[in-house]
Amino acid sequence: MLALAVLLLVAPADAHVGSPNVFLEGDAGPYHLFVTVNVPAVIPGVADVQIRADSDDVHQISTAVTRLAGAGSKYAPVPDLAQRSPVDPHLFTSSLWLMEYGSMRVLINVAGVHGAAQMSVPVPSAARRMLPMPPALGALLLLLAIGLAVGAISIVGAAARESRLPPGAPVTPELRRRGWRAMAIMGVIAATIFQTARPLICSRFSAPCASGRPTIKRAAISASAGSSAARYSPARCAICSRLWVCPKARQTSAKSLNPLTR
């Protein structure tokens, strides 16, 4: 009965379980701060930083992002000045670009009545979902790749046809045939490269092509100095799923590319 009475008196508690965002309550010297960092879903991306001061002693806050450990942690960029809210004078907001994967930190510089102080907030930087590439951009990249291939074929043909001719000498039929043969060989090589690149891109940026469900590989984030997350580009994954991979993967919707939906 006593245990049942204790259970009836228990109040529910809320927690940020599974949230990718960072919440920290701590002290930057004499200033007590409540920090929230909304991590972007893709990298590179913009992280929104909200800082609430516990008192009126804070006059100015600036933020910067560096690596958590290693050589990059010693050289912080020029900090961005956080904007004070016109409604709540205790609230400051800032936006920071996360340009690389791995264990990062947000440096919070505080200036106030009691002088300057600093706080470091660890932030994990990793892509949580994969954005589909716009069809127009994918078509443009495909046209550029075809243009490069056509240019390479033309250059090889011209080199085989005219590289040994003296200036002003006419091109003989035999040299023209040599140029056409060289262009045909280069065309076969270009087609082979395009065909070979399809499974390579698929295996590099997505789970096996035969499954028809490409997934972005998640990278483990560690706070150690030598660790960093693997660099997988969401745009390249989109190219893989849109343009190059097997027919099953081409029909995969943008929703299935999101690893959080599995």
N, C-alpha and C positions, 0 to 999 in steps of 0.2 A: 504493500500500500504506500509506503514511504517513497519507493522508486516511482510509482505512478504519479504521486503528488508532485514530485520533482519534475517529471516530464511535462506535466500540465503547466508548470510555471516557467518553462523554457521559452524565451523570446526568439523569434527568427533573426538571423544575422545575414547581412549582404556582403558579398565579396566579389572581386574582379577575377573570377576563375576563368582561365582561358583567354583573357583579354590580351591583345597584342600591345596595348598602350601601357605606358609607364606612369605609375603614381608614386610619389615620394613626399613624405613629410619630414623635414629636417631643418637643421640650423646652418645658415651661412654666417659664421661668426656670431654676433649678437642678434641677428635677424632670423626669426622663425618663418619658414616658407612652406607653402603647399604647392608642389609642382606636378603638373600633368603634361605628358608628352604624347601627342597623338601621332603614332608612327605611320608613315605612308604605306599603302598596300603594295606598291611597286617601287623598285630602286632603279635609277634615281627618282627621288620624290621629295615632296616638301613635308616636313614635320611641323605640326602646330604645337607651340609651347605656351602653356598657361601657368602663370606664377601668381600666387596670392600671398601677400604679406600679412603677418599677424598683427601689425601695428602701423601707426602713421610715421614711423621712423625712416622708412625707405623712401628715398627721393628718386632714384634712377636704377634701372636694371638693364643689363646687356647680356646677350647670349652668343655662344659660339659652339661649334661642334668639332671634335677631334677624335682620333682613335683612342680606345680605352687604355691601351698599353703599347709599348714599342716606341720607335723613333718618331712616328707621327704624332704621338701624344704630347710631345714637348714643344711643338710649333703650332700654336693655335692661330687661326686666321683672325682678321680684324673682326671684333664682335659686332653684332647687330643690336641696335638700340631697341629695347622692347617698348611697346606703346602702352601708356597708362589708359585704362578704361575711363571714359568720361562719366560713366554711371557709378562705377565702383572704384574709388581711388586706390584701393588695396590690390586691384587686379591688374596684372601686366601680361601682354600677349606678344608673341614673336613667332616668326616663321623661319625655319632653317632647312637648307637643302641637305639631304643625305645622298651622297654621290657614290658611295661604295658599300660593299657588303662587309659584314663582320661585327665585332663588338666595338661600339662607339660610345661616346659620352657627350653630354651637353654641359658646357661650362657656363655657370650663371654668376655674373659679376654684379655685386650689389654695392651701391653707394648710398649712404644715408647719414643720419645724425651721429652715429657711432663710428664713422669712417667707412673704409672699403672692406669688403669681404667676398669670398668666393665659395661656390658649391659645385660639386661634380655629380651629375646624374647619369648612371649607365643606361645606354639605350641599345637594344638589339636592332641591327639593320639587315633585313632580309626580305625578299619578295614573298608575299603570301598568296598572290594570285597572278594570273597571266592575262594581260589585256590582248584582245585580238587586234591584229593589224588591219587598218582600213583597206578595203579592196583597191582603192585608187593608188595608195602607196605601194601595195604589193605588185600591182600591174606596172607601176613606174619602175620599180626595182627590176622586175623581169625584163622590161624593155631595155633598161640600161645594160643588163647582163648580156642580152642578145646583141646590143650595139657593140659591146666590147668584143664579143666573139666574131662578129662580122668585120670589125676593124683589124683584129689579129689575122683573120684569113686574108684580107686584102693586103696587109703588110707583107705577109709571107709570100703571096703570089707576086707582088711587085719586086721583092728581093730576089726571088728565083728567076724572074724574067729579065730584069734590067741591071742587076748588081754588077755583072761583068762587062757590060757594054761601055765603050768609051763615050764621052759626051758628044751628043749629036748623031750618034749612029742609029740607024733604023732597027726596029725589033723584027727579027726574022720569024717565020712561022714555027720553026723549031723552038725558039725561045718562048713564043706564046704557048705552045703545048707544054713546055716545062713549067711555065707559070700556072697553067690550069691544073697540071698534076699536083703541084705543090699546094694549090688552094684546096684541091679535093682531099689531099692527105691531112691538111690542117683542119678542114671541116670535120673529118672523121675524128680527129683528136679532140676538137672542141665538143662534139656530140658525146664522146666517151667521157670527157670531164663532167659535162652536165649530168649524164646518166649516173656516173659514179658518185657525184655529190649528193644525190637524193638519199640513199641509205645512210651515208655518213652524217648528214644533217639530222636525219630522223633519229639515229642511234645516239647522237651527241646531245640533243636538246629535248628528247621525249622518250617515254617508255616504249617498249618494243612496238614497231610499226604494225606487226600482224595483229596486235590486240585491238587496233583501231581507237585506242583511248590514250592519246599522248598526255603525259603529265610532266609538270615541271619538277625537277629534282630539288628537294629541300636540302639546305646546307646547315649543318650544325654550327651554332655560334658558341664560341668559347671565349672566356676572358683572358686566356693566356696570350702572351706576346706574339707567339709564332703562329697562332691560328687565324684563319680567315675563311669566310664562306666562299663556296665555289661560285664562279661568275657565270651565271646563265642569263642570257638576254631575253626578256619577254618578247621583244620585237622579232628576234630570230626564231623563237619558238612559234610565233604566229606565222612567220614565213613558212616554217616547216609544215605546220598543219594546214596552211592555206594553199601552198603552191607546189610543194615538192613530194610529200610523203604519199604512201599508198592510198588507193581509193577509199578504203575504210576510214582512214584518218582525215581525208578531205571532207567527209560528211559529218565530222564531229562538230557539234555546236560550240559556241563560245562558252556556254555554261559548263560543258564537260571539261573544258580546259582548266577550270578552277579547281585546284587540289582540295579546297575547303569543302567542296560539295560531295566529296567521296565519303 
